[in-house]
Amino acid sequence: MKIKKIVSFLFYPLFFLFSLGQLARVSFYHQQVNGYLYEMMMLVILFLLMVKYKIKPLTIAFYKNKYIFWFFFYCIMSFFYKIGDFTRLENYIALLYQARLFFYFLAFFYLTYFLKKEKLTSRVFTNALMLFFSITVIISFIQYFLYKDLRNLLYLGWDPHLYRIFGSYLDPYVAAAIYGLAFFYLFFKRKNLFNYVLLACYFIFIFLTFSRIGYVAFTVTLLLILLKKKWYKTVILTFILITFLVVIIPKPQGEGVNLGRIFSVNSRIDDYRLAEKIWEKSPLIGIGYNRIRYIKERLNIFDYKNLAVSHAGASFHSSFIIILVCTGLIGLLVFLKGFITLFWLTELTRYVFLYISLFSLADNVLLHPFVLFFTLMLVSLSHKQE
């Protein structure tokens, strides 16, 4: 069987495993290192594509967007610059984070080349993506009605979310990012009855996450799309519908569904202050990607009762702040330059990155494995239309 057919077939298990989210996770070193089954499938696909195309996709990608490569080069520089300040195990774990980030973009470059080079593969990819959309809707409905309380997983480092939709991702913010990306892809896709049903589901799901930054990012992005299309009446109706949904969505009890909650705002302010304190130690080069957890340990951040288990221990409440702290001001500027290049590829990529960028100002979604993977997959498919 030709590599083309094998890779095309593997799209289906890839997106099926991705739809399982945290249910298909494997953890090491007290959850400091996490891997997912879809990543193993992606690794197989990448290996096959590298056998087929050698380094040609990389040379083309470097020609089109040098700044992504420069960013990874700068990550390596900042990593070795501070390597003596950390233990061997800490450096090893931090290097794994960096390797994953590089792996995702490497797979993106090869997959983009594959979809543009081989005929009909994008159709298979789209069908596999629709499988993911369908399974995600089913899992999200089941979770919301049958498993509304995440407090029983508090000992594993998950936040005690109650009466919020989080699907298989066990985090409403990550779920909101995925739902929004799915919505905007389906919005630009050719419409049929099934697509409209999925659109309606994802539209409602976003508001059931009770993610306020998700509300803002989604509303701003959607209204800008409608204004660009000059659908002025639809803009007014959409704004009224969103306001209506925010008011009527069920809010049984708990701080998580209280849209006026102040606690999360204060925690983010404290988080940004801590990030500033760490960044000042190395403003230009950074501390290396990703050593945030270990710096927090040295500063005795007692807010994290179990820093080794906490899923917030290795990050801050903003993807851009994480990059600033880890790679310094220079690294952030290089990253943004590469980011902007991808932003302008197609109409879909512009709104996808706008949504994720707004969201990432107050929550670390862009660098989350699920969101980064899904974003790059949508960009790969959209890139074919460039």
Phi and psi in degrees as a GROMACS rama.xvg file:
@    title "Ramachandran Plot"
@    xaxis  label "Phi"
@    yaxis  label "Psi"
@TYPE xy
-68.0866  152.684  LYS-2
-59.287  -37.3842  ILE-3
-56.324  -45.9181  LYS-4
-69.5635  -37.9303  LYS-5
-64.1194  -48.0137  ILE-6
-62.4897  -43.1304  VAL-7
-59.8217  -41.2418  SER-8
-65.5419  -36.6852  PHE-9
-70.1762  -13.349  LEU-10
-59.0797  -35.7715  PHE-11
-67.0553  -53.1882  TYR-12
-64.0173  -29.7442  PRO-13
-59.6388  -51.8753  LEU-14
-76.9858  -26.3303  PHE-15
-64.9746  -46.7386  PHE-16
-65.886  -35.3649  LEU-17
-64.3372  -36.6379  PHE-18
-65.3648  -19.3328  SER-19
-77.6286  -16.0862  LEU-20
54.9086  -128.302  GLY-21
-69.9515  -13.1032  GLN-22
-70.6744  -16.7521  LEU-23
-116.236  43.6113  ALA-24
-105.737  145.002  ARG-25
-122.806  126.837  VAL-26
-115.876  148.779  SER-27
-136.061  161.618  PHE-28
51.2612  53.1027  TYR-29
56.1653  43.5119  HIS-30
69.5978  12.7055  GLN-31
-75.4526  -24.3064  GLN-32
-123.235  123.51  VAL-33
-126.859  136.081  ASN-34
-125.153  159.454  GLY-35
-129.096  150.33  TYR-36
-63.7538  -32.6942  LEU-37
-65.3566  -28.2247  TYR-38
-67.0864  -35.1032  GLU-39
-64.7308  -40.6127  MET-40
-66.5704  -38.8893  MET-41
-64.392  -36.0713  MET-42
-63.9994  -39.9335  LEU-43
-63.2375  -45.1593  VAL-44
-61.8219  -43.9779  ILE-45
-62.2721  -42.5671  LEU-46
-60.3962  -44.9593  PHE-47
-64.0951  -40.3404  LEU-48
-69.6012  -34.1432  LEU-49
-68.5196  -36.0763  MET-50
-64.4226  -39.432  VAL-51
-75.7905  -43.1165  LYS-52
-109.991  -5.53446  TYR-53
58.4763  -126.85  LYS-54
-106.551  6.908  ILE-55
-58.4396  -44.7855  LYS-56
-58.8571  -32.6063  PRO-57
-69.7464  -41.2052  LEU-58
-64.8045  -38.48  THR-59
-67.9337  -43.181  ILE-60
-63.456  -39.3621  ALA-61
-66.1401  -37.2566  PHE-62
-65.9278  -36.9115  TYR-63
-84.9389  -31.5376  LYS-64
-147.467  78.4327  ASN-65
-64.549  -28.0402  LYS-66
-69.6357  -26.8373  TYR-67
-64.2018  -42.9792  ILE-68
-67.2563  -40.0313  PHE-69
-63.7305  -34.1062  TRP-70
-63.4889  -44.1812  PHE-71
-67.6635  -36.875  PHE-72
-61.8663  -40.5042  PHE-73
-68.9565  -34.2519  TYR-74
-59.8931  -42.0439  CYS-75
-65.4231  -41.3809  ILE-76
-61.1446  -47.3105  MET-77
-67.2329  -31.2236  SER-78
-64.456  -48.5898  PHE-79
-74.4361  -24.2983  PHE-80
-63.0117  -35.569  TYR-81
-109.6  14.294  LYS-82
-61.6903  -30.7658  ILE-83
-74.0196  -12.3742  GLY-84
-86.6417  -1.34366  ASP-85
-132.27  159.047  PHE-86
-74.4165  168.366  THR-87
-61.0221  -43.3185  ARG-88
-64.832  -42.3132  LEU-89
-62.9532  -40.8303  GLU-90
-66.5084  -37.1718  ASN-91
-64.3638  -46.5388  TYR-92
-66.2681  -42.6797  ILE-93
-61.4595  -38.4722  ALA-94
-66.0973  -32.5367  LEU-95
-65.2523  -39.1983  LEU-96
-59.7357  -44.0114  TYR-97
-67.6265  -38.801  GLN-98
-63.9499  -38.2421  ALA-99
-64.3254  -43.4636  ARG-100
-59.7318  -44.9729  LEU-101
-64.6725  -40.5897  PHE-102
-59.5146  -42.1448  PHE-103
-63.4723  -43.5529  TYR-104
-72.1771  -33.9358  PHE-105
-61.8722  -45.5405  LEU-106
-63.1175  -37.4789  ALA-107
-61.2132  -45.3147  PHE-108
-62.2324  -45.026  PHE-109
-70.7594  -39.1654  TYR-110
-68.1153  -39.0573  LEU-111
-60.767  -44.7543  THR-112
-62.9296  -41.873  TYR-113
-62.775  -44.5261  PHE-114
-67.7099  -31.3507  LEU-115
-81.9176  -28.0517  LYS-116
-83.7993  -42.9458  LYS-117
-98.3686  130.994  GLU-118
-73.1184  147.534  LYS-119
71.1959  -11.4985  LEU-120
-66.8306  -32.7826  THR-121
-65.115  -30.0034  SER-122
-67.5478  -42.4011  ARG-123
-63.9007  -43.1365  VAL-124
-59.6663  -42.7502  PHE-125
-64.3726  -40.9525  THR-126
-63.0446  -40.7365  ASN-127
-65.3577  -37.1767  ALA-128
-65.5548  -39.1389  LEU-129
-66.0319  -33.6598  MET-130
-60.462  -44.2845  LEU-131
-60.9438  -46.3093  PHE-132
-57.0547  -43.379  PHE-133
-67.411  -46.6655  SER-134
-64.0532  -40.1357  ILE-135
-61.9958  -39.7741  THR-136
-62.7636  -45.1135  VAL-137
-63.2626  -48.4585  ILE-138
-62.2032  -40.0676  ILE-139
-65.8891  -41.1047  SER-140
-62.7883  -45.9486  PHE-141
-60.9803  -45.8369  ILE-142
-61.5424  -45.7243  GLN-143
-64.9425  -37.068  TYR-144
-90.9811  -25.021  PHE-145
-114.662  -15.3746  LEU-146
-141.302  72.8658  TYR-147
-87.5812  -11.0814  LYS-148
-116.162  116.414  ASP-149
-99.8548  8.32995  LEU-150
-67.1666  -22.0552  ARG-151
-71.7053  -11.3995  ASN-152
-105.078  16.3619  LEU-153
-59.9885  -36.0056  LEU-154
-67.8649  -16.5889  TYR-155
-94.2706  5.71635  LEU-156
97.0531  1.25107  GLY-157
-84.1728  145.475  TRP-158
-69.2618  147.208  ASP-159
-78.9916  65.3412  PRO-160
-71.2942  138.299  HIS-161
-136.649  130.467  LEU-162
60.2402  33.5714  TYR-163
-125.592  150.102  ARG-164
-86.3501  130.072  ILE-165
-139.107  -1.22248  PHE-166
56.7626  -141.611  GLY-167
-87.904  2.79591  SER-168
-93.6602  -12.2412  TYR-169
58.1642  21.739  LEU-170
-151.822  116.291  ASP-171
-60.506  -31.8854  PRO-172
-70.9193  -43.076  TYR-173
-65.1082  -43.1088  VAL-174
-60.6262  -43.0874  ALA-175
-61.5884  -39.2387  ALA-176
-63.5302  -44.4511  ALA-177
-64.2294  -45.5948  ILE-178
-61.2849  -41.7193  TYR-179
-64.9999  -43.7121  GLY-180
-61.5138  -42.8927  LEU-181
-61.9072  -41.7596  ALA-182
-60.9268  -47.7487  PHE-183
-69.6803  -33.5711  PHE-184
-63.4801  -48.5526  TYR-185
-64.7383  -31.1472  LEU-186
-62.607  -38.1978  PHE-187
-89.9577  -6.98335  PHE-188
-83.6968  157.109  LYS-189
-57.936  132.408  ARG-190
-87.0897  141.998  LYS-191
-145.834  176.872  ASN-192
-58.4047  -42.9879  LEU-193
-62.5482  -41.0334  PHE-194
-62.6675  -39.4895  ASN-195
-65.2216  -37.0639  TYR-196
-63.6565  -45.4994  VAL-197
-63.0234  -41.8968  LEU-198
-58.1608  -44.4182  LEU-199
-64.052  -41.2582  ALA-200
-62.6789  -49.1357  CYS-201
-67.3394  -33.751  TYR-202
-60.0376  -46.8306  PHE-203
-69.5786  -40.0385  ILE-204
-56.7759  -41.177  PHE-205
-55.8812  -40.2239  ILE-206
-80.1317  -22.8213  PHE-207
-79.089  -8.12912  LEU-208
-76.9324  -20.5809  THR-209
58.2343  29.1567  PHE-210
-89.1425  107.828  SER-211
-67.7129  -38.6846  ARG-212
-67.7397  -30.7988  ILE-213
-64.8102  -41.1001  GLY-214
-58.2432  -48.404  TYR-215
-64.1017  -49.6315  VAL-216
-60.9438  -43.1339  ALA-217
-66.6697  -46.5053  PHE-218
-64.0592  -45.7349  THR-219
-61.8437  -46.4208  VAL-220
-64.2541  -46.5575  THR-221
-63.8226  -43.6422  LEU-222
-66.2404  -35.4121  LEU-223
-65.5811  -37.6205  LEU-224
-62.3402  -46.2822  ILE-225
-66.28  -37.3455  LEU-226
-66.836  -39.264  LEU-227
-61.8319  -35.1163  LYS-228
-83.8528  -3.57293  LYS-229
63.0702  35.5461  LYS-230
-94.659  71.8068  TRP-231
-67.5921  -38.6297  TYR-232
-65.1897  -37.7656  LYS-233
-67.0554  -32.2434  THR-234
-60.1097  -47.3884  VAL-235
-65.1813  -45.4989  ILE-236
-64.2674  -39.2553  LEU-237
-65.352  -42.8889  THR-238
-63.0285  -40.374  PHE-239
-65.0433  -41.889  ILE-240
-63.727  -43.785  LEU-241
-62.7551  -44.3025  ILE-242
-61.2351  -41.5042  THR-243
-63.2361  -44.1216  PHE-244
-63.6255  -42.7578  LEU-245
-59.554  -35.1453  VAL-246
-76.9411  -40.395  VAL-247
-94.7512  -13.9158  ILE-248
-57.6882  141.276  ILE-249
-59.5852  132.531  PRO-250
-130.91  71.8745  LYS-251
-57.3373  -62.7956  PRO-252
-167.536  167.364  GLN-253
100.643  153.91  GLY-254
-70.0463  -29.2838  GLU-255
-62.7534  -31.8249  GLY-256
-97.6024  6.4104  VAL-257
-86.799  105.17  ASN-258
-69.2164  -11.225  LEU-259
-99.2164  13.5321  GLY-260
-61.8165  138.442  ARG-261
-103.275  -24.5083  ILE-262
-55.0855  -46.3333  PHE-263
-67.185  -30.7313  SER-264
-67.4425  -46.1697  VAL-265
-63.3519  -38.3306  ASN-266
-65.3474  -34.6826  SER-267
-69.8475  -39.2573  ARG-268
-61.8568  -43.9881  ILE-269
-63.2648  -37.142  ASP-270
-64.5415  -42.5463  ASP-271
-66.6431  -36.6369  TYR-272
-65.5109  -40.2795  ARG-273
-63.9944  -42.591  LEU-274
-59.8151  -42.3023  ALA-275
-62.0283  -40.1721  GLU-276
-63.1868  -40.8597  LYS-277
-72.3292  -41.0985  ILE-278
-61.1577  -36.4234  TRP-279
-62.9031  -18.7491  GLU-280
-71.3814  -27.5508  LYS-281
-154.472  74.8819  SER-282
-68.2047  -29.6921  PRO-283
-92.8378  -41.066  LEU-284
-101.398  -27.9538  ILE-285
85.8142  -179.019  GLY-286
-97.1776  -3.98817  ILE-287
98.2629  143.563  GLY-288
-91.6311  121.582  TYR-289
-126.774  103.805  ASN-290
-112.863  18.2186  ARG-291
-59.2857  -42.1264  ILE-292
-56.8936  -40.9238  ARG-293
-77.1788  -31.1257  TYR-294
-66.7564  -40.1669  ILE-295
-62.0843  -39.2914  LYS-296
-61.7239  -41.935  GLU-297
-67.9847  -27.7052  ARG-298
-88.7705  1.00445  LEU-299
54.5813  57.5982  ASN-300
-79.0028  95.768  ILE-301
-76.5494  -11.3182  PHE-302
-62.107  -26.28  ASP-303
-95.6339  95.6268  TYR-304
-62.5604  -32.9791  LYS-305
-135.28  79.991  ASN-306
-60.819  -31.6133  LEU-307
-68.7318  -28.6776  ALA-308
-97.6944  -32.3677  VAL-309
-55.9477  132.726  SER-310
-77.0395  -8.29015  HIS-311
-97.4586  -3.35428  ALA-312
-66.0744  -28.2474  GLY-313
-105.52  22.2201  ALA-314
-152.518  178.107  SER-315
-124.999  173.053  PHE-316
-82.8539  40.6515  HIS-317
-168.789  126.949  SER-318
-63.5325  -37.0498  SER-319
-71.0785  -33.7637  PHE-320
-68.7838  -36.631  ILE-321
-59.9635  -45.8057  ILE-322
-64.5831  -39.5712  ILE-323
-61.7133  -46.5376  LEU-324
-68.1638  -40.8421  VAL-325
-77.3743  -36.9702  CYS-326
-120.223  2.31968  THR-327
77.2599  -178.71  GLY-328
-64.4189  -38.9053  LEU-329
-64.4403  -45.1064  ILE-330
-61.4587  -40.0713  GLY-331
-64.5773  -42.3578  LEU-332
-64.2096  -40.7223  LEU-333
-65.6319  -42.8129  VAL-334
-60.3097  -45.6104  PHE-335
-63.5522  -35.0771  LEU-336
-63.8091  -45.7301  LYS-337
-66.0696  -37.7388  GLY-338
-60.9614  -44.6031  PHE-339
-65.2119  -35.2782  ILE-340
-60.8754  -43.5966  THR-341
-68.6443  -34.1001  LEU-342
-54.8512  -40.241  PHE-343
-90.0278  8.43252  TRP-344
-61.785  -54.687  LEU-345
-142.037  174.428  THR-346
-62.5995  -42.6411  GLU-347
-62.5529  -45.6486  LEU-348
-63.0381  -32.7503  THR-349
-61.7138  -45.1114  ARG-350
-79.2743  -30.9377  TYR-351
-61.2711  -48.444  VAL-352
-72.4677  -30.9142  PHE-353
-63.4457  -46.6295  LEU-354
-60.4096  -49.9079  TYR-355
-67.7628  -34.8967  ILE-356
-65.7356  -47.0473  SER-357
-61.285  -42.2136  LEU-358
-63.3532  -40.4347  PHE-359
-74.589  -8.8134  SER-360
-68.0584  -28.1475  LEU-361
-123.254  -5.32098  ALA-362
-146.895  143.189  ASP-363
-80.86  82.9065  ASN-364
-106.289  -35.5132  VAL-365
-59.7693  -39.9703  LEU-366
-90.9146  -1.96732  LEU-367
-69.3137  135.667  HIS-368
-52.7721  -44.0752  PRO-369
-62.4295  -48.623  PHE-370
-69.8369  -41.6408  VAL-371
-62.5054  -45.5581  LEU-372
-59.0705  -50.1713  PHE-373
-64.4903  -40.2983  PHE-374
-61.1658  -47.6334  THR-375
-66.2101  -33.5235  LEU-376
-65.9385  -42.2336  MET-377
-66.4037  -37.9095  LEU-378
-66.2485  -38.9925  VAL-379
-59.6381  -45.5365  SER-380
-68.5114  -39.6521  LEU-381
-68.3368  -32.3859  SER-382
-61.2586  -27.201  HIS-383
-61.8693  -25.3948  LYS-384
-89.5284  1.3808  GLN-385
